Each structure stands twice: as structure tokens, then as C-alpha cells.
Amino acid sequence: MKKLSEIRIEIENIDREIIRLIGNRTNLARDVLKAKKHEGLPINDEKQNQAVMERVANIATECGLDSGEVKKIFGILIKMSIERQHELSGEGNLP
């Protein structure tokens, strides 16, 4: 059986990886914004937001996770992306 301290180190490593991936996802906002401008789409694309939510709910269910809680997390990620796109377009007030 693993020691609690060993398990906590594994969790910390996973947390670091999750944060790294969130950074990667958020950094794609620049490319997304350019593509949206090129295609004449608004920053907040509700149709795409809904598609993301449906996709992650299905994946969560397949993985045996609470899809409602996963959707909450992705709601935050979508908000972060939208805020970053507004910032990049000069419309935001983020640092």
C-alpha cells in the first residue's frame, strides 16, 4: 500500500499537469481570436460553447465522472478563453 505522502506527491504532479494544460488551452485564445475575426464570428460563440459542454459531458460520463461538475469546470475554462480573447482584442480589462 502506498503511503499518504506518496499519493499526495502524485496528486501534486497531476495538479501541475492540469494547470499546464489549462495554460496551453488559454494560450490558444490568440489563434481562436484570429480565426473568429477572419470568419466574422463574435468572440462569444454560444453555439460552440454548447458543443464543448455537450462533448465534455459525454466524455465525463464515459470516464465515470459527474458530468455536471465537469461542465462547471469547463464553464470556467470557456470564460477564461473568452476573457483572454477580449483582452487580446483590446476590449478587456485584464492585465
C-alpha positions as CSV (number, residue, x, y, z in Angstrom):
1,M,0.0,0.0,0.0
2,K,1.2,3.5,-0.9
3,K,1.9,6.0,1.8
4,L,-0.3,9.0,2.0
5,S,2.7,11.3,1.3
6,E,3.4,9.4,-1.9
7,I,-0.2,9.7,-3.0
8,R,-0.1,13.4,-2.3
9,I,3.0,13.8,-4.5
10,E,1.2,12.0,-7.3
11,I,-1.8,14.4,-6.9
12,E,0.6,17.4,-6.9
13,N,2.1,16.2,-10.1
14,I,-1.3,15.7,-11.7
15,D,-2.3,19.2,-10.5
16,R,0.8,20.7,-12.2
17,E,-0.1,18.9,-15.4
18,I,-3.7,20.1,-15.3
19,I,-2.5,23.7,-14.8
20,R,0.0,23.4,-17.6
21,L,-2.8,22.1,-19.9
22,I,-5.1,25.0,-18.8
23,G,-2.3,27.3,-19.8
24,N,-2.0,25.6,-23.2
25,R,-5.8,25.9,-23.7
26,T,-5.9,29.5,-22.7
27,N,-2.9,30.4,-24.9
28,L,-4.8,29.1,-27.9
29,A,-7.1,32.1,-27.5
30,R,-4.9,34.2,-29.8
31,D,-5.3,31.7,-32.6
32,V,-9.0,31.3,-31.9
33,L,-9.5,35.1,-32.0
34,K,-7.7,35.4,-35.3
35,A,-9.8,32.7,-36.8
36,K,-13.0,34.2,-35.5
37,K,-12.1,37.6,-36.9
38,H,-11.3,36.0,-40.3
39,E,-14.6,34.2,-40.3
40,G,-16.6,37.2,-39.0
41,L,-17.7,35.4,-35.8
42,P,-18.2,37.1,-32.4
43,I,-15.8,36.3,-29.5
44,N,-18.6,34.7,-27.5
45,D,-19.8,31.9,-29.8
46,E,-22.7,30.3,-27.9
47,K,-23.1,27.5,-30.4
48,Q,-19.5,26.4,-29.9
49,N,-19.8,26.8,-26.2
50,Q,-22.7,24.5,-26.1
51,A,-20.9,22.0,-28.4
52,V,-18.0,22.0,-25.9
53,M,-20.3,21.4,-23.0
54,E,-22.0,18.5,-24.7
55,R,-18.7,17.0,-25.7
56,V,-17.2,17.2,-22.2
57,A,-20.4,15.9,-20.5
58,N,-20.2,12.9,-22.8
59,I,-16.5,12.3,-22.1
60,A,-17.1,12.7,-18.4
61,T,-19.9,10.1,-18.4
62,E,-17.7,7.7,-20.4
63,C,-15.0,8.2,-17.7
64,G,-17.4,7.6,-14.8
65,L,-17.2,11.2,-13.7
66,D,-20.0,13.6,-12.6
67,S,-20.8,15.4,-15.9
68,G,-22.4,18.3,-14.1
69,E,-19.3,19.0,-12.1
70,V,-17.1,18.6,-15.2
71,K,-19.4,21.1,-17.0
72,K,-18.8,23.6,-14.2
73,I,-15.0,23.3,-14.7
74,F,-15.4,23.8,-18.5
75,G,-17.7,26.7,-17.9
76,I,-14.8,28.4,-16.1
77,L,-12.3,27.4,-18.9
78,I,-14.6,28.8,-21.6
79,K,-15.0,32.0,-19.5
80,M,-11.2,32.3,-19.3
81,S,-10.8,31.8,-23.0
82,I,-13.5,34.5,-23.8
83,E,-11.8,36.9,-21.3
84,R,-8.4,36.3,-22.9
85,Q,-9.8,36.9,-26.4
86,H,-11.4,40.2,-25.2
87,E,-8.1,41.2,-23.7
88,L,-6.2,40.3,-26.9
89,S,-8.7,42.3,-29.0
90,G,-8.3,45.4,-26.8
91,E,-11.7,45.1,-25.3
92,G,-10.8,43.5,-22.0
93,N,-9.5,44.9,-18.7
94,L,-7.3,42.0,-17.7
95,P,-3.6,42.6,-17.1
